[in-house]
Amino acid sequence: MKGKYHIVVQNNRLHYELDIRRNITIIRGDSATGKTKLINLIEQAAALGESSGVEVHCQRPCRTLGGSDWNIVLPGIHEQIIFLDEDNKFVKSQEFAEAVKASDNYFVIVTREDLPNLPYSVDEIYGIHTSGRYHDLKRTYNELYRIYSAEPFYEKRKPETIVVEDSNSGYEFFSKICAENQIACISARGKSNLKTVVKKLNGEPVLVIADGAAIGSEMNELYQLMRYKTELKCYLPESFEWLVLKSGMIDGKEVQTILSHPEDYIESSKYFSWELFFMAMLVEYTRDSHLKYSKSKLNGSYLHGKMKQAILDVIEGVNWYQ
């Protein structure tokens, strides 16, 4: 399943609107913010149809999933948008993560907890904004807002230290740039280690560079760190491969068309997260060229001349040289 879908869920009192464009969307928020009501409305519509008084408008069927037999039911559902409530404890399990990975459905998960087994994007973590007063004859309108992506995670200055999420090609690229500009560069060796590494760095401007496409489960703690460590900033592109593609140095026009609306090209059952798609895309587009890409070992061509500068130019918020 791929594409972007606009969903309207409403009855005579409540109205929700949301746009879904990836295989995993997270809705967060405290109690009484309308999360559970959204799930209940969709459940009522699926069970009772028109007699429920609930309207669900979407190009794809919307339904809920729960209960002890979820793993039996899910394989029979295809190309639908599935809503899950945080009361379903299985959403934290590795079994559920494997099921999502193999599924051709989209999943909207209502939860206050982080889900480290799932690679969800920082851009697809939402809260529910409510406007209007709740009365019998007035409808309460609810719309989703992004929790993290609206924040200014980086600013135009030269960091003293850069912490890179991985230890592969992305780290090789940034460690070389840092060495040229007297910036310390540290590999966290995985997203789950980022907060530990950052906590050890005190009093100096630190920039975290991580794959935004899959770092969602770590964002709550990183965000809390940023609130009291004002010297800490984050730059969260989709992935290092996305930066390379975005640079315009790889078959510019066709690549940029895909990057402008990737949801129309990324099949959810094939790519667990968007970072995997951008890696496969970069490997394919450079297969027979001097820029042949490998995740595990960086091609030296990416560190020279126009190619290097084009990648750095995509990162508008960082001053590498002053």
Buried (B, 14 or more C-beta within 10 A) or exposed (E): BBBEBEBEBBBEBBBBBBEBBBBBBBBBBEEEBBBBBBBBBBBBBBEEEEEBEBBBEBEBBBBBBBEEEBBEEBEEBEBBBBBBBBEBEBBBBEEBBEBBBEBBBBBBBBBBEBBBBBBBBBBBBBBBEBEEEEEEEEBBBBBBEEBBBEEEBBEEEBBBBBBBBBBBBBBBBBBBBBEEBEBBBBBBBEBEBBBEBBEEBEEEBBBBBBBBBBBBBBBBBBBEBBEEBEBBBBBBBBBBBBBBBBBBBBEEEEBEEBBEEBBEBBEBBEBBBBBBBBBBBBBEBBEEEEBEBEBEEBBEBBBEEEBBEBBBEBBEEBEBEE
